[in-house]
């Protein structure tokens, strides 16, 4: 890929640069051409070998149509998020090295979404800030807008993305729950056989045989006639001894004698 003086190009991990001149230099006996790039973010100059353009990922800045595509991508709700830190960091580092603004948008979405639920490591925090700064600087230059205005547009697109993501997660969980319920066979209660009460054996009428009690010969009790003494409550007056009264003749004789 060839560039002309004045072209706006993106140098991966450095951001937007402007080709100020193209010149040839001889280094260690080898002559080759170099692009002189002025990096807009920090106003530094970088020399990129013309023969190594594809190797370093140097590309032209996006145009107006691609800016619309970029914001659509930022707000689509699709977020790649690895739970494993090592795998996530490797994937994001590879995307940052490509220099593609769409790859950087994926990094920005995934790390920003992750930062809402947990603290990022220092390296991931630096990568997040880098991805956001590169996107804002490129869009700002292409759209000729202030960086602050572009940042606000990026933040709104990200909020839309996260809202869509959460809604999609809730729908997926609801569908999974419904499918799980539908997959279960209906529980049909087995028809219980009618419970037939076993005929209870009729107890034979108990015949109570009352043995005749043996006649007890009762000895005739002797009838004792007890003569009750009649006790009179009146005091018994003893009969006084009656002196024999001598005959009248005798009384007279006695009187004479005396």
Secondary structure, DSSP 8 states (H G I E B T S, - for coil): ----TT-EEEETTTEEEEEEEEEEEEETTEEEEEEEEEETTTTEEEEEEGGGHHHHT-EE---HHHHHHHHHHHTS------SSHHHHHHHHHHHHHH--HHHHHHHHHHHHHHHTTS---HHHHHHHHHHHHHHHHHHHHHHT--HHHHHHHHHHHHHHHHHHHHHHHHHHHHHHHHHHHHHS------------------------------------------------SS-------------HHHHHHHHHH-
